[in-house]
Amino acid sequence: MKIYKVKVNGKIYEVELEEVTENDKSITKENDKPKESSESLTNNTINSPMQGTIQKILVKSGKKVKQGDSLMILEAMKLENDIIADKDYLIEKVLVEEGDNVDSDQPLIKVS
């Protein structure tokens, strides 16, 4: 075990970390492919994975996007989250604007 000090927003925390080997069966490796849960696809819409504020929209209606392309940036809990295409799409309509507050599972983009 190693103890580290971490400073977050001006406050110092002591964190104890356990050394883990690659053979430890409790550790799982994540796939490099974007998770489908990061954007729920329902009725040809890409939905918000969480509550937050739309910071930047990176696509426009009529644009074709490829799997892995960033579609927009959603700020949640002071963190910026990329909304990423899980496959190739044609953007039919962007349903939100920059600065909009969105709820979890709210449709953000209509795709085909």
Secondary structure, 3 states (H helix, E strand, C coil): CEEEEEEECCEEEEEEECCCCCCCCCCCCCCCCCCHHHCCEECCEEECCCCEEEEEECCCCCCEECCCCEEEEEEECCEEEEEECCCCEEEEEECCCCCCEECCCCEEEEEC
